[in-house]
Amino acid sequence: MTTKDKNEQFTGLILLSGVDKPGITESLFQTLAQFAVNILDIEQVVIRGRVILTVLISCSPAHADAIEADLQLCADSLGVDIASAFENSASTDIAVKKSLLHVVVLSQALKPAAINSVANAIAINGGNIERIHRTASYPVTAIEFTVSGVSQIKLRTELARIGIENGIDIAVSPGGLMRWAKKLVVMDVDSTLIQQEVIELLGNKAGKGAEIKAITESAMRGELDFAESLKARVALLAGLPESILVDVQGEISLTPGARTLIRTLHKLGHHVALVSGGFESVIKPLMAELEIAHMRANNLEIVGGKLTGKITGAIIDRAGKADALREFAALHSIALEQTIAIGDGANDLDMIALAGLGIAFNAKPAVVAAADSSVSAPYLDSVLYLLGITREEVEESDSL
């Protein structure tokens, strides 16, 4: 045998599949341990009690036949299938994949056609899927693709269209270490953190509910200037007793998953803030209950124990929400690229555009079109999956 033959290396790909049970991984590597091989890569997954284990090795060509024979004996003893393939390899180095993207798909009823559309979009844009894994199975199904070789902007644009066509939510975010950096999450309150619109609850108390709701819906669609629409709605509240604010606080209910989202973000060291076109006096107790440190909202003028129908101080409109996000980020020395804005209406568009990741939550069409990602399921904790946090990690966090 020549020196060249001795130095030549084969690359072997081993695929094990079968019913999962203790000892499978140990037995496979006990078989390989008898040979002069190097482990180059390993991937294992268990789905519904079945295991799939892939191993990439380098070895001498002289050992390939013996390794295959022993692997077959191992498969017979374990009652699993093991397939292997060996080929001449000039290099056993595993190329480092750079500029990876993470594509997260959310759906309450995920169909094969949706996955096909996502995979096709990645392929036609020159990308390659390096890995696919499930990050959550309830309350929504979340599937994460790790993708290489494609522009984030190009892919995000294409997948936004596919998301609408297939009725799924899709987020595209860059990989790398900064994916796990400390973040600031700023969220709207009415119809985002909570299920109601506070001003509509107040309007009901004044017998002006229908009028206020019509103005609110028009403003959220972007048909009316928010500041002027807010003044018009608040004017209809003139004469209500101050005590009505406490009554309305008791009618507020959190959006499903809101507590889980905020609790998990806090445990992971992230910061949470609220920005609202609603009213500080109604939101403050909720802010304290959820241990949220920062909030920016409007203030109702109260004279003699009654609402005057006016706002005091600056109105928190689209620009005001974006300014608040910028200020809170600076306060915690967090780059804007590491901020997340969540909202549902036209009043949230500026902060959604400013944030590193803008999320439209059960939002109006104009907001969905402008946001980086959207969540259409009625569960606020679905946002965690867009950040790469799995359901198992959420539940583990809750047990700490």
C-alpha positions in Angstrom: 0.0 0.0 0.0 1.4 3.4 -1.0 1.7 6.4 1.3 -1.1 8.0 -0.7 -3.4 5.0 0.0 -2.6 5.2 3.7 -3.5 8.9 3.9 -6.6 8.6 1.7 -9.9 9.1 3.6 -13.4 8.0 3.0 -16.4 9.9 4.3 -19.2 7.7 5.6 -22.8 8.7 6.2 -24.7 6.5 8.6 -28.5 6.7 8.9 -30.3 4.8 11.7 -34.1 4.7 12.0 -36.5 2.7 14.1 -38.5 2.6 17.3 -36.7 4.6 20.0 -35.5 2.9 23.2 -32.7 3.3 25.7 -29.3 2.2 24.5 -29.6 2.8 20.7 -27.1 5.7 20.5 -24.7 3.9 22.9 -24.7 0.7 20.9 -24.1 2.5 17.6 -21.1 4.3 18.9 -19.8 1.2 20.6 -19.7 -0.4 17.2 -17.9 2.5 15.6 -15.4 2.7 18.6 -13.7 -0.4 17.3 -12.4 1.4 14.2 -10.1 4.3 13.6 -12.8 6.8 12.6 -13.4 10.4 13.4 -16.9 11.8 14.0 -17.6 14.8 11.8 -21.2 15.5 12.4 -24.2 14.1 14.4 -27.9 14.8 14.3 -30.6 12.9 16.2 -34.4 13.5 16.5 -37.2 11.5 18.0 -40.7 12.0 16.6 -43.7 10.1 18.1 -41.5 7.4 19.5 -39.4 6.8 16.4 -35.7 7.8 16.3 -33.7 9.1 13.4 -30.0 9.3 14.0 -27.5 10.4 11.3 -23.7 10.3 11.8 -21.0 11.6 9.4 -17.6 9.9 9.9 -14.2 9.9 8.2 -12.3 6.6 8.0 -9.7 4.6 6.1 -11.0 3.0 2.9 -9.6 -0.3 4.2 -12.1 -0.2 7.1 -15.2 0.7 5.1 -16.4 -2.9 4.4 -15.8 -4.0 8.0 -17.7 -1.0 9.4 -20.7 -1.7 7.1 -20.7 -5.4 8.2 -20.6 -4.5 11.9 -23.3 -1.8 11.5 -25.6 -4.5 10.0 -25.0 -6.7 13.1 -25.7 -3.7 15.3 -29.0 -3.1 13.4 -30.0 -6.7 13.8 -29.4 -6.7 17.5 -31.3 -3.4 18.1 -34.2 -4.2 15.7 -33.6 -1.0 13.8 -32.6 -0.1 10.2 -29.1 1.2 9.6 -28.1 2.4 6.1 -24.5 3.6 5.3 -22.8 5.0 2.3 -19.0 5.6 1.9 -17.2 7.7 -0.7 -13.8 9.0 -1.4 -13.4 12.5 0.1 -10.6 14.9 -0.7 -11.4 16.8 2.5 -13.2 15.9 5.7 -13.7 19.5 6.7 -17.2 20.6 7.3 -17.8 24.0 5.7 -18.9 26.7 8.1 -22.2 28.1 7.0 -22.3 31.9 7.3 -25.2 34.3 7.1 -27.7 31.7 8.2 -31.4 32.8 8.4 -34.1 31.4 10.6 -37.5 31.0 9.0 -40.3 30.3 11.5 -43.7 29.1 10.3 -46.7 29.4 12.6 -50.1 27.8 12.0 -53.1 26.4 13.9 -53.6 23.9 11.1 -50.4 23.4 9.1 -50.9 21.9 5.6 -48.3 20.2 3.4 -49.0 22.7 0.6 -47.8 25.5 3.0 -44.5 23.8 3.7 -44.1 23.1 0.0 -44.6 26.8 -0.8 -42.0 27.8 1.8 -39.5 25.3 0.6 -40.0 26.3 -3.0 -39.5 30.0 -2.2 -36.3 29.2 -0.5 -35.0 27.1 -3.4 -35.9 29.5 -6.2 -34.2 32.3 -4.4 -31.0 30.3 -4.2 -31.3 29.2 -0.6 -30.6 25.8 1.0 -32.5 24.4 3.9 -29.9 23.2 6.4 -32.2 22.0 9.1 -35.9 21.8 10.0 -37.3 21.2 13.4 -40.5 21.7 15.4 -40.4 24.3 18.2 -44.0 24.1 19.4 -47.0 21.9 18.9 -49.5 23.9 20.9 -51.3 26.3 21.1 -50.0 26.6 17.5 -47.6 24.5 15.5 -44.3 26.2 15.0 -41.7 24.9 12.5 -38.3 26.5 12.2 -36.1 26.2 9.1 -32.4 27.1 9.2 -31.5 28.4 5.7 -28.2 29.4 4.0 -27.3 31.2 0.8 -30.2 33.7 0.5 -30.8 37.4 1.1 -33.0 38.1 4.2 -34.8 41.0 2.5 -35.4 39.0 -0.7 -36.7 35.9 1.2 -38.8 37.9 3.6 -40.6 39.7 0.8 -41.3 36.4 -1.0 -42.5 34.6 2.1 -44.8 37.4 3.2 -46.8 36.8 0.0 -46.7 33.0 0.6 -47.9 33.5 4.2 -51.0 35.4 3.1 -51.8 32.9 0.3 -51.5 29.9 2.7 -53.0 31.5 5.8 -49.8 31.0 7.8 -47.6 33.3 9.8 -43.9 33.5 8.8 -41.0 35.3 10.3 -37.5 35.6 8.9 -34.6 36.6 11.2 -30.8 36.5 11.0 -28.9 33.8 12.8 -25.6 34.2 14.7 -24.9 35.1 18.3 -26.9 38.3 18.2 -30.1 36.3 17.9 -29.7 35.6 21.6 -28.8 39.1 22.7 -30.8 41.0 25.3 -33.9 42.5 23.7 -36.5 45.2 24.3 -40.1 44.1 23.5 -42.5 47.0 23.2 -46.2 46.2 22.8 -49.4 48.0 22.2 -52.1 47.5 24.8 -55.6 47.7 23.4 -56.4 44.6 21.3 -52.9 43.4 21.7 -51.9 43.0 25.4 -55.6 43.1 26.3 -58.6 41.9 24.4 -60.6 45.1 24.7 -60.4 48.7 23.5 -60.5 50.8 26.7 -62.0 53.8 25.1 -64.9 51.7 23.9 -65.5 50.4 27.4 -65.5 54.0 28.6 -67.8 54.9 25.7 -70.3 52.3 26.8 -70.4 53.9 30.2 -71.3 57.2 28.6 -73.8 55.7 26.2 -71.6 56.5 23.3 -70.2 53.1 22.6 -71.3 52.8 18.9 -70.0 56.2 18.0 -66.7 55.7 19.6 -66.2 52.2 18.1 -66.8 53.5 14.6 -64.2 56.3 15.1 -61.7 53.8 16.6 -62.1 51.3 13.7 -61.6 54.1 11.1 -58.5 55.3 12.9 -57.0 51.8 13.2 -57.4 51.3 9.5 -55.5 54.5 9.0 -58.4 56.4 7.5 -58.3 59.1 10.2 -55.5 61.0 11.9 -55.1 59.3 15.3 -54.6 62.5 17.3 -57.8 64.1 15.9 -59.8 60.8 16.3 -58.6 60.5 19.9 -59.7 64.0 20.7 -63.1 63.4 19.1 -63.6 60.1 21.1 -62.5 61.6 24.4 -64.8 64.5 23.9 -67.7 62.1 24.0 -66.6 61.0 27.5 -67.1 64.4 29.1 -69.0 64.3 32.4 -68.2 60.7 33.3 -67.2 60.4 37.0 -63.6 59.6 37.7 -64.7 56.4 39.5 -65.7 54.9 36.2 -62.0 54.3 35.5 -61.8 51.8 38.3 -64.9 50.1 37.0 -63.4 49.7 33.5 -60.2 48.3 35.0 -62.3 45.4 36.2 -63.6 44.7 32.7 -60.2 44.3 31.2 -59.0 40.8 30.3 -55.5 39.9 29.1 -55.0 38.3 25.7 -54.4 34.5 26.0 -50.7 33.9 26.4 -49.9 37.4 27.5 -48.7 36.4 31.0 -46.6 33.6 29.6 -45.0 35.9 27.0 -44.1 38.6 29.6 -43.0 36.1 32.3 -40.7 34.2 29.9 -39.2 37.4 28.5 -38.4 38.6 32.0 -36.9 35.3 33.1 -34.6 35.4 30.0 -33.4 38.8 31.0 -35.2 40.8 28.3 -37.0 44.1 28.9 -40.7 44.7 28.3 -42.5 48.0 27.8 -46.0 49.2 27.0 -47.0 52.0 24.6 -50.6 52.9 24.2 -52.9 55.3 22.6 -55.1 54.5 25.6 -55.0 55.9 29.1 -52.3 55.7 31.7 -54.8 55.7 34.6 -56.4 52.5 33.4 -53.2 50.7 32.3 -51.1 51.4 35.5 -52.6 48.7 37.7 -52.0 46.1 34.9 -48.5 47.3 34.4 -47.8 46.8 38.1 -49.4 43.4 38.1 -47.2 42.2 35.2 -44.1 43.8 36.7 -43.5 45.9 33.6 -41.1 48.8 34.2 -41.9 51.2 31.4 -45.1 52.6 29.9 -46.1 55.5 27.7 -49.8 56.4 27.4 -52.3 59.3 27.3 -53.7 61.1 30.3 -57.3 62.1 30.7 -58.0 65.5 32.2 -60.1 65.2 35.4 -61.6 68.2 37.1 -63.8 68.0 40.2 -63.9 64.3 40.0 -65.2 64.2 36.5 -63.7 63.7 33.0 -63.6 66.9 31.1 -63.5 65.3 27.6 -59.9 66.5 27.1 -56.4 65.0 27.1 -53.6 66.6 29.1 -50.0 66.5 27.9 -48.6 65.2 24.6 -50.8 62.7 22.7 -49.2 59.3 22.2 -49.8 58.8 18.5 -47.8 56.9 15.8 -44.7 59.1 16.2 -45.1 59.1 20.0 -45.0 55.3 20.1 -41.8 55.2 18.0 -40.2 57.9 20.2 -41.0 55.8 23.3 -39.4 52.7 21.7 -36.3 54.7 20.9 -36.1 56.1 24.4 -36.6 52.8 26.2 -34.0 51.2 24.0 -31.5 53.9 24.8 -32.3 53.6 28.5 -31.2 50.0 28.5 -28.4 50.4 25.9 -30.1 48.1 23.5 -29.5 48.6 19.8 -32.7 49.2 17.7 -31.8 46.1 15.8 -32.5 44.1 19.0 -35.9 45.7 19.6 -39.3 44.1 18.9 -42.5 46.0 18.4 -45.9 44.3 18.6 -49.2 46.0 17.6 -52.4 45.7 15.6 -53.4 49.1 14.3 -52.2 52.0 12.1 -51.1 53.8 15.3 -48.4 51.2 15.7 -46.9 51.5 12.2 -44.0 53.8 13.1 -42.7 51.7 15.9 -43.2 48.5 13.9 -41.1 50.1 11.1 -38.4 51.3 13.6 -38.0 48.1 15.5 -35.5 45.4 14.5 -38.5 43.0 14.3 -42.0 44.4 13.8 -44.9 42.0 14.5 -48.5 42.5 13.5 -50.7 40.8 16.0 -54.2 39.9 14.7 -53.8 43.2 12.9 -55.5 45.3 10.2 -54.4 44.4 6.6 -52.3 47.6 6.3 -50.3 46.7 9.4 -49.8 43.1 8.3 -48.4 44.4 5.0 -46.0 46.7 6.7 -44.7 44.4 9.4 -41.8 42.0 9.3 -44.0 39.2 10.6 -47.5 38.6 11.7 -49.3 36.4 14.2 -52.9 35.6 13.4 -53.5 33.1 16.1 -55.1 34.6 19.2 -52.2 33.6 21.5 -49.7 36.3 22.4 -47.0 33.8 23.6 -46.7 32.6 19.9 -44.3 35.6 19.6 -41.8 33.5 21.6 -41.5 31.0 18.8 -40.6 33.8 16.3 -37.7 34.5 18.6 -36.4 30.9 18.5 -37.7 30.0 21.9 -39.3 26.5 22.0 -42.4 25.4 23.9 -40.3 23.0 25.9 -38.1 25.9 27.0 -41.1 28.0 27.9 -42.5 25.2 30.1 -39.1 24.6 31.7 -38.8 28.3 32.5 -42.2 28.1 34.2 -41.1 25.3 36.4 -38.1 27.3 37.7 
